C-alpha cells in the first residue's frame, strides 16, 4: 500500500481521548446494568430458582444475537456518511435498518415471549426449568427486543460522536438500579 510506518501519535490521542473514554464509560455502565438484576434476585430467591432465572436470562440474551451483527456493520457506515455530511442517506439507512431490525427482533422475541415454556423445555429438557423460568423469560425477552431495536440508535449515536447521551443514560440507569435494590 505505501511505505508509511505506523507510529505513536500524541496528536491523535489528543483528538480522540474524550470519545474513547466516553465509549469505555458507556460499556462499563452497561455491564453493570446487565448484572444488577441478578444481584437483586440472588438476595430474593433460592439458589435453585436463581439458576432457573439465570437460564431464562441467558436464553433472552440470545436475542441480542439478532441485533449485534447490525450494530457491528452499521457503525462504520454511519460514521462514513456522517463524516461526508450525507445526512439524507444516513437518515434513509437509519430508518430502513430500524424497520428491518424491528421486524426481525419482534418475530424472534414473540416466540420467546409467547412460547417461553416451550423454548425452555426444548433447550433444557426439564419441566421444572420450563415452569419456573417461563415467566422471567417472557419478561426478559420483551426487554431484549426493545434493547435490540435500539441497536441502530446506539450505532448512530456513536458514529456521530454524541456519546454523552448514552453515557449519561447508562450512568443514571445504573445509579437507579443500584438505589432501588
Short mmCIF file of the C-alpha atoms (twelve columns), coordinates in Angstrom:
data_MODEL
# 
_entry.id   MODEL 
# 
loop_
_atom_site.group_PDB 
_atom_site.id 
_atom_site.type_symbol 
_atom_site.label_atom_id 
_atom_site.label_alt_id 
_atom_site.label_comp_id 
_atom_site.label_asym_id 
_atom_site.label_seq_id 
_atom_site.Cartn_x 
_atom_site.Cartn_y 
_atom_site.Cartn_z 
_atom_site.pdbx_PDB_model_num 
ATOM 1   C CA . UNK A 1   0.000   0.000   0.000  1 
ATOM 2   C CA . UNK A 2   2.600   2.520   0.996  1 
ATOM 3   C CA . UNK A 3   5.867   2.880   2.768  1 
ATOM 4   C CA . UNK A 4   4.486   4.906   5.687  1 
ATOM 5   C CA . UNK A 5   5.341   3.355   9.019  1 
ATOM 6   C CA . UNK A 6   2.960   3.083   11.897 1 
ATOM 7   C CA . UNK A 7   3.893   5.420   14.694 1 
ATOM 8   C CA . UNK A 8   2.526   6.558   18.036 1 
ATOM 9   C CA . UNK A 9   0.950   9.992   17.834 1 
ATOM 10  C CA . UNK A 10  0.037   12.152  20.803 1 
ATOM 11  C CA . UNK A 11  -1.906  14.398  18.437 1 
ATOM 12  C CA . UNK A 12  -4.266  11.545  17.563 1 
ATOM 13  C CA . UNK A 13  -4.670  10.643  21.234 1 
ATOM 14  C CA . UNK A 14  -5.445  14.286  21.952 1 
ATOM 15  C CA . UNK A 15  -8.196  14.253  19.341 1 
ATOM 16  C CA . UNK A 16  -9.949  11.066  20.450 1 
ATOM 17  C CA . UNK A 17  -9.357  10.627  24.168 1 
ATOM 18  C CA . UNK A 18  -12.724 12.070  25.227 1 
ATOM 19  C CA . UNK A 19  -14.564 9.881   22.744 1 
ATOM 20  C CA . UNK A 20  -12.622 6.773   23.805 1 
ATOM 21  C CA . UNK A 21  -13.168 7.498   27.481 1 
ATOM 22  C CA . UNK A 22  -16.911 8.008   26.903 1 
ATOM 23  C CA . UNK A 23  -17.247 4.747   24.981 1 
ATOM 24  C CA . UNK A 24  -15.412 2.910   27.769 1 
ATOM 25  C CA . UNK A 25  -17.691 4.508   30.348 1 
ATOM 26  C CA . UNK A 26  -20.766 3.506   28.362 1 
ATOM 27  C CA . UNK A 27  -19.509 -0.074  28.240 1 
ATOM 28  C CA . UNK A 28  -18.731 -0.227  31.963 1 
ATOM 29  C CA . UNK A 29  -22.100 1.214   32.963 1 
ATOM 30  C CA . UNK A 30  -23.909 -1.146  30.554 1 
ATOM 31  C CA . UNK A 31  -22.083 -4.143  32.014 1 
ATOM 32  C CA . UNK A 32  -23.178 -3.063  35.486 1 
ATOM 33  C CA . UNK A 33  -26.778 -2.578  34.409 1 
ATOM 34  C CA . UNK A 34  -26.842 -6.073  32.918 1 
ATOM 35  C CA . UNK A 35  -25.806 -7.610  36.251 1 
ATOM 36  C CA . UNK A 36  -27.886 -5.656  38.771 1 
ATOM 37  C CA . UNK A 37  -30.987 -7.803  38.280 1 
ATOM 38  C CA . UNK A 38  -29.049 -10.953 39.136 1 
ATOM 39  C CA . UNK A 39  -27.603 -9.359  42.277 1 
ATOM 40  C CA . UNK A 40  -31.056 -8.244  43.431 1 
ATOM 41  C CA . UNK A 41  -32.692 -11.558 42.557 1 
ATOM 42  C CA . UNK A 42  -29.918 -13.541 44.274 1 
ATOM 43  C CA . UNK A 43  -30.991 -11.957 47.564 1 
ATOM 44  C CA . UNK A 44  -34.646 -12.831 46.989 1 
ATOM 45  C CA . UNK A 45  -34.635 -16.343 45.537 1 
ATOM 46  C CA . UNK A 46  -33.299 -19.729 46.498 1 
ATOM 47  C CA . UNK A 47  -30.191 -20.910 44.683 1 
ATOM 48  C CA . UNK A 48  -32.232 -23.357 42.595 1 
ATOM 49  C CA . UNK A 49  -34.721 -20.734 41.492 1 
ATOM 50  C CA . UNK A 50  -31.848 -18.348 40.795 1 
ATOM 51  C CA . UNK A 51  -30.387 -20.997 38.490 1 
ATOM 52  C CA . UNK A 52  -33.618 -21.163 36.501 1 
ATOM 53  C CA . UNK A 53  -33.760 -17.359 36.350 1 
ATOM 54  C CA . UNK A 54  -30.176 -17.320 35.082 1 
ATOM 55  C CA . UNK A 55  -31.076 -19.850 32.384 1 
ATOM 56  C CA . UNK A 56  -34.026 -17.669 31.330 1 
ATOM 57  C CA . UNK A 57  -31.731 -14.630 31.288 1 
ATOM 58  C CA . UNK A 58  -29.188 -16.466 29.160 1 
ATOM 59  C CA . UNK A 59  -31.904 -17.515 26.710 1 
ATOM 60  C CA . UNK A 60  -33.234 -13.947 26.479 1 
ATOM 61  C CA . UNK A 61  -29.715 -12.621 25.903 1 
ATOM 62  C CA . UNK A 62  -29.624 -14.842 22.831 1 
ATOM 63  C CA . UNK A 63  -31.987 -12.323 21.231 1 
ATOM 64  C CA . UNK A 64  -29.072 -9.920  21.168 1 
ATOM 65  C CA . UNK A 65  -27.519 -12.133 18.532 1 
ATOM 66  C CA . UNK A 66  -30.068 -10.698 16.104 1 
ATOM 67  C CA . UNK A 67  -29.043 -7.070  16.677 1 
ATOM 68  C CA . UNK A 68  -25.276 -7.325  17.211 1 
ATOM 69  C CA . UNK A 69  -24.377 -8.021  13.562 1 
ATOM 70  C CA . UNK A 70  -26.429 -4.988  12.505 1 
ATOM 71  C CA . UNK A 71  -24.731 -2.789  15.071 1 
ATOM 72  C CA . UNK A 72  -21.290 -4.018  14.014 1 
ATOM 73  C CA . UNK A 73  -21.999 -3.402  10.333 1 
ATOM 74  C CA . UNK A 74  -23.798 -0.096  10.775 1 
ATOM 75  C CA . UNK A 75  -21.326 1.805   12.902 1 
ATOM 76  C CA . UNK A 76  -18.578 2.293   10.277 1 
ATOM 77  C CA . UNK A 77  -21.119 3.013   7.548  1 
ATOM 78  C CA . UNK A 78  -22.960 5.548   9.697  1 
ATOM 79  C CA . UNK A 79  -19.626 7.172   10.627 1 
ATOM 80  C CA . UNK A 80  -18.626 7.434   6.975  1 
ATOM 81  C CA . UNK A 81  -21.952 9.001   5.963  1 
ATOM 82  C CA . UNK A 82  -21.798 11.426  8.892  1 
ATOM 83  C CA . UNK A 83  -18.198 12.430  8.084  1 
ATOM 84  C CA . UNK A 84  -19.181 13.081  4.475  1 
ATOM 85  C CA . UNK A 85  -22.242 15.021  5.677  1 
ATOM 86  C CA . UNK A 86  -24.558 12.763  3.667  1 
ATOM 87  C CA . UNK A 87  -27.362 13.289  6.152  1 
ATOM 88  C CA . UNK A 88  -30.240 12.320  3.862  1 
ATOM 89  C CA . UNK A 89  -28.606 8.971   3.043  1 
ATOM 90  C CA . UNK A 90  -27.772 8.479   6.712  1 
ATOM 91  C CA . UNK A 91  -31.393 9.138   7.681  1 
ATOM 92  C CA . UNK A 92  -32.726 6.815   4.999  1 
ATOM 93  C CA . UNK A 93  -30.387 3.993   6.005  1 
ATOM 94  C CA . UNK A 94  -31.188 4.526   9.679  1 
ATOM 95  C CA . UNK A 95  -34.964 4.325   9.094  1 
ATOM 96  C CA . UNK A 96  -34.675 1.224   6.904  1 
ATOM 97  C CA . UNK A 97  -32.462 -0.500  9.449  1 
ATOM 98  C CA . UNK A 98  -34.790 0.296   12.338 1 
ATOM 99  C CA . UNK A 99  -37.736 -1.139  10.369 1 
ATOM 100 C CA . UNK A 100 -35.865 -4.315  9.437  1 
ATOM 101 C CA . UNK A 101 -34.413 -4.846  12.889 1 
ATOM 102 C CA . UNK A 102 -37.806 -4.196  14.491 1 
ATOM 103 C CA . UNK A 103 -39.333 -6.881  12.308 1 
ATOM 104 C CA . UNK A 104 -36.587 -9.414  12.975 1 
ATOM 105 C CA . UNK A 105 -36.274 -8.886  16.717 1 
ATOM 106 C CA . UNK A 106 -40.037 -8.752  17.208 1 
ATOM 107 C CA . UNK A 107 -40.525 -12.044 15.403 1 
ATOM 108 C CA . UNK A 108 -37.862 -13.845 17.418 1 
ATOM 109 C CA . UNK A 109 -38.892 -12.195 20.679 1 
ATOM 110 C CA . UNK A 110 -42.537 -13.123 20.100 1 
ATOM 111 C CA . UNK A 111 -41.572 -16.784 20.080 1 
ATOM 112 C CA . UNK A 112 -39.712 -16.327 23.375 1 
ATOM 113 C CA . UNK A 113 -42.497 -14.250 24.954 1 
ATOM 114 C CA . UNK A 114 -45.488 -16.373 23.939 1 
ATOM 115 C CA . UNK A 115 -43.812 -19.791 23.953 1 
ATOM 116 C CA . UNK A 116 -41.299 -19.295 26.767 1 
ATOM 117 C CA . UNK A 117 -42.237 -22.542 28.467 1 
ATOM 118 C CA . UNK A 118 -41.711 -24.496 25.258 1 
ATOM 119 C CA . UNK A 119 -38.457 -22.714 24.433 1 
ATOM 120 C CA . UNK A 120 -37.009 -23.541 27.843 1 
ATOM 121 C CA . UNK A 121 -38.273 -27.114 27.753 1 
ATOM 122 C CA . UNK A 122 -36.720 -27.769 24.335 1 
ATOM 123 C CA . UNK A 123 -33.462 -26.136 25.388 1 
ATOM 124 C CA . UNK A 124 -33.120 -27.625 28.890 1 
ATOM 125 C CA . UNK A 125 -35.297 -30.734 28.678 1 
ATOM 126 C CA . UNK A 126 -36.559 -30.010 32.174 1 
ATOM 127 C CA . UNK A 127 -40.195 -29.485 33.076 1 
ATOM 128 C CA . UNK A 128 -39.200 -27.704 36.279 1 
ATOM 129 C CA . UNK A 129 -36.820 -25.323 34.498 1 
ATOM 130 C CA . UNK A 130 -39.505 -24.566 31.922 1 
ATOM 131 C CA . UNK A 131 -42.184 -23.974 34.560 1 
ATOM 132 C CA . UNK A 132 -40.055 -21.772 36.819 1 
ATOM 133 C CA . UNK A 133 -38.185 -19.911 34.083 1 
ATOM 134 C CA . UNK A 134 -41.083 -19.251 31.674 1 
ATOM 135 C CA . UNK A 135 -42.344 -16.009 33.256 1 
ATOM 136 C CA . UNK A 136 -38.881 -14.462 33.643 1 
ATOM 137 C CA . UNK A 137 -38.020 -15.453 30.070 1 
ATOM 138 C CA . UNK A 138 -41.160 -13.750 28.739 1 
ATOM 139 C CA . UNK A 139 -40.351 -10.511 30.534 1 
ATOM 140 C CA . UNK A 140 -36.633 -10.572 29.719 1 
ATOM 141 C CA . UNK A 141 -37.289 -11.420 26.059 1 
ATOM 142 C CA . UNK A 142 -39.617 -8.424  25.710 1 
ATOM 143 C CA . UNK A 143 -36.946 -6.208  27.272 1 
ATOM 144 C CA . UNK A 144 -34.248 -7.630  24.984 1 
ATOM 145 C CA . UNK A 145 -36.467 -6.973  21.976 1 
ATOM 146 C CA . UNK A 146 -36.648 -3.299  22.922 1 
ATOM 147 C CA . UNK A 147 -32.908 -3.268  23.529 1 
ATOM 148 C CA . UNK A 148 -32.277 -4.882  20.138 1 
ATOM 149 C CA . UNK A 149 -34.357 -2.304  18.318 1 
ATOM 150 C CA . UNK A 150 -32.153 0.350   19.939 1 
ATOM 151 C CA . UNK A 151 -29.006 -1.024  18.237 1 
ATOM 152 C CA . UNK A 152 -29.240 1.330   15.229 1 
ATOM 153 C CA . UNK A 153 -29.828 4.262   17.573 1 
ATOM 154 C CA . UNK A 154 -26.736 3.377   19.581 1 
ATOM 155 C CA . UNK A 155 -24.694 2.939   16.384 1 
ATOM 156 C CA . UNK A 156 -25.854 6.342   15.148 1 
ATOM 157 C CA . UNK A 157 -25.036 7.997   18.472 1 
ATOM 158 C CA . UNK A 158 -21.520 6.563   18.468 1 
ATOM 159 C CA . UNK A 159 -20.945 7.234   14.767 1 
ATOM 160 C CA . UNK A 160 -21.852 10.892  15.143 1 
ATOM 161 C CA . UNK A 161 -19.724 11.308  18.269 1 
ATOM 162 C CA . UNK A 162 -22.578 12.232  20.599 1 
ATOM 163 C CA . UNK A 163 -21.539 9.780   23.287 1 
ATOM 164 C CA . UNK A 164 -22.695 11.943  26.185 1 
ATOM 165 C CA . UNK A 165 -26.320 10.827  25.633 1 
ATOM 166 C CA . UNK A 166 -25.540 7.135   26.138 1 
ATOM 167 C CA . UNK A 167 -23.009 7.805   28.864 1 
ATOM 168 C CA . UNK A 168 -25.478 9.796   30.959 1 
ATOM 169 C CA . UNK A 169 -28.343 7.355   30.284 1 
ATOM 170 C CA . UNK A 170 -26.250 4.361   31.355 1 
ATOM 171 C CA . UNK A 171 -24.843 6.156   34.408 1 
ATOM 172 C CA . UNK A 172 -28.340 7.193   35.534 1 
ATOM 173 C CA . UNK A 173 -29.681 3.708   34.760 1 
ATOM 174 C CA . UNK A 174 -27.008 2.018   36.855 1 
ATOM 175 C CA . UNK A 175 -27.453 4.505   39.697 1 
ATOM 176 C CA . UNK A 176 -31.221 3.965   39.608 1 
ATOM 177 C CA . UNK A 177 -30.855 0.183   39.556 1 
ATOM 178 C CA . UNK A 178 -28.413 0.245   42.457 1 
ATOM 179 C CA . UNK A 179 -30.531 2.648   44.516 1 
ATOM 180 C CA . UNK A 180 -33.687 0.526   44.174 1 
ATOM 181 C CA . UNK A 181 -32.038 -2.621  45.454 1 
# 
